[in-house]
Amino acid sequence: MSTTRTHLPAQAQLHRGGTSVIVDFTTAGMPAIIHWGPATGVLSPAELESLAVAARPQRVSGGIDFPARLTILPQEVFGWQGSPALVGQRAAGGWASALGTTAVLATDSALTITAEDHSNGLALATELELTASGVLRQRHTLSNTGDTDYQLHRLTAVFPLPASATTVQDSTGRHLKERTAQRRPLTVGAHVRESRRGRPGADATLLMLAGTDSFGFRSGLVHGVHSAWSGNHSFSAERTITSENFLTAGELLLPGEVVLAPGASHTTPWALGSWGNGLDELSARFHEDLRARAHHPKRPRPVTLNTWEAVYFDHDLATLKSLADKAASVGVERFVLDDGWFLGRRDDTAGLGDWFVDAAVWPDGLGPIVNHVRGLGMEFGLWFEPEMVNPDSELARNHPDWILHTEGRWPVSARQQQVLNLAHPDCFDYLLARIDAIVAQYPISYIKWDHNRDLLDASDPRSGTPAVRESTLALYRLLAELKLRHPGLEIESCASGGARVDLGILDYTDRIWTSDCIDPLERLDNQANTGLLVPYELMGAHIGGPKSHSTRRQHSLGFMARTAIFGHFGIEWDISTISAADTAELAGWVAFHKANRELFHAGVSVHADLPDPALDLRGVVARDGGRAVYSLTQRTASTTYPSGRITLPGLVPGTLYRVRLSEPLNDDVGNGQSPLEWAHSETILSGRLLAATGLQSPVLFPEQAVLITVDQAN
């Protein structure tokens, strides 16, 4: 039960999900988090006081008389000279805040800390919350208690780091190669990653991570933060000259986006932090947190066929029916009609925004294909890109005022598109009405919601001010209203593939399209780095055609399947004319996924830190430790031959397991010159030995993979 403290505690402690957070209220201004990480157990008042005293620095020559502390909102007026958490101003001065804590509202797992700055007319409420999985959530609400407008430039969450954090990892990328990890030392200064693309962007980092010098998936203390926001954002990792290490996460505000009138308030998106002894433990906290949401998908994720790489814009009813027939025969459960069904849409240069079924292509409407698909026992899904518009469209011609732009000029186009102003009430109402009408007319259970360009010069022409933030909030309202009107409707966030992957959009959608590139070799890194935040059941992972649409590499069906098998599994390939052998193999992979998807989508994701960089081993272990499936991939040729032993992480140390290759080795995947003995005998080893000593890796060709199944031995 919450209780209001009439006087501030000296310290406070939160313990949940294997995480402890210790907060010191004796610091100047706002309180400081003096421990965030491994569980400490409940501390006595004397221990809390000693911990706070032990964290206080000495004064040094050349420094200020009262050494500044890293608080939850460090401020220059109290001596802070690192990057600020709050930046804002009034027209007539008043830029340097002096917020001081006034009250604390406490529960066993959360603190709400209020602060005031009477001289500058500001009030702040900061929420700190530990979730059941041990994720630390933070957000601020800033209120203008003055009598003039206050323009806010920056308000971000601060997460302290232990002294052992010496290495930073984030990710970068581009279209078709999102979320590529990069590392650097955490040196004095700030390493800042910003997105000014109106969405997180293909080059955005999903997490800002900092840990010990050699942290990996299974070892090394590491902390990471994420901002649950789908617009512009900013992350940083910083080390000060006074040895304060910290991470920040928050939205990036453009000039004039947040101006607080007297009495008005602004609440930041949630910033979330996790930690672990290795990345697997850190990501497991995020995964558990997501799976605990009331709106998290509960039913099995339907095996999906998307038509894009099968037919592109060629919407021919007979062809699509044939494709649907083959999809149903191999076990597909959801058929998604992609781009090309609406008015004037024969290629990507025209039609976008005119959300009416094109009678030139579909003279009888979508009913014939929808009814055929549903008659085969599959769900029907449909592609939209509601936030964008082609200049060559009736919408753009009739309503140029609905397009984000600065009066007198148009933003540089991208993919022959401009961006609609969802914050314009008439534009919002039009999009809601058109999508609602289509979903109501046909039994559509799924929307693939695309967003194929970055925002540039995105101003609201009514005011001339930046509109990224308001458009993002309007998008959330639009998604929420569609789901309210159509209970059970599922929505995929697809933004040029994986350019809008964040927990803000996942509050309103049911999966993300991980990348437009489904080349299995490229997907290895992409899915591993996406999986640091997003569990497999929310990650679209498809089998493509024999030749990759995006890289032109050629891969076997088995290699593509073994890479996609753990995710929200699907197919993006014209399978209508494939051979009987390929049909049987594809049906086998669909059946294998269905037989194991409860494990894949509820189990614990694990990755091995193997010494051979040519090998990749990852898998999913059941929560009770009774079963696991691993995928072993030979990325490139190994320097050693054979490659040596592999270890299987995540199993219960004292439990005995029976280990098998899930399919026999053959000349298509490897060229070992003698049998792999453990694969041809009953191999029973403990989880401890499998993690520490392991077993001999199969000899595989480059760009091939095998699955290893592990079951508790009775």
Secondary structure as UniProt FT lines:
FT   STRAND          3..4
FT   STRAND          11..16
FT   TURN            17..18
FT   STRAND          19..24
FT   STRAND          32..38
FT   HELIX           45..54
FT   TURN            61..62
FT   HELIX           76..78
FT   STRAND          86..90
FT   TURN            91..92
FT   STRAND          100..106
FT   STRAND          110..117
FT   TURN            118..121
FT   STRAND          122..130
FT   TURN            132..133
FT   STRAND          136..144
FT   STRAND          150..155
FT   STRAND          157..160
FT   TURN            163..164
FT   STRAND          167..174
FT   TURN            175..176
FT   STRAND          177..185
FT   STRAND          189..195
FT   TURN            202..203
FT   STRAND          208..211
FT   TURN            213..214
FT   STRAND          221..227
FT   STRAND          233..239
FT   TURN            241..242
FT   STRAND          245..251
FT   TURN            255..256
FT   STRAND          258..260
FT   TURN            262..263
FT   STRAND          265..267
FT   STRAND          271..277
FT   HELIX           279..291
FT   TURN            294..295
FT   STRAND          304..306
FT   HELIX           308..311
FT   TURN            312..313
FT   HELIX           317..330
FT   STRAND          334..337
FT   TURN            343..344
FT   TURN            348..349
FT   TURN            352..353
FT   TURN            359..361
FT   TURN            363..366
FT   HELIX           367..375
FT   TURN            376..377
FT   STRAND          379..384
FT   TURN            386..387
FT   STRAND          388..389
FT   HELIX           394..398
FT   HELIX           400..402
FT   TURN            407..408
FT   TURN            415..416
FT   STRAND          417..420
FT   TURN            422..423
FT   HELIX           425..441
FT   TURN            442..443
FT   STRAND          446..449
FT   TURN            461..463
FT   HELIX           468..485
FT   TURN            487..488
FT   STRAND          490..493
FT   TURN            496..497
FT   TURN            503..504
FT   HELIX           505..507
FT   STRAND          511..513
FT   HELIX           520..530
FT   TURN            531..533
FT   HELIX           536..538
FT   STRAND          539..544
FT   TURN            549..551
FT   HELIX           557..564
FT   TURN            565..566
FT   STRAND          568..572
FT   TURN            576..577
FT   HELIX           580..600
FT   TURN            601..602
FT   STRAND          604..607
FT   TURN            613..614
FT   STRAND          615..621
FT   TURN            623..624
FT   STRAND          627..634
FT   STRAND          645..646
FT   TURN            653..654
FT   STRAND          656..661
FT   TURN            667..669
FT   HELIX           677..680
FT   STRAND          683..686
FT   HELIX           687..692
FT   STRAND          695..696
FT   TURN            702..703
FT   STRAND          704..712
//
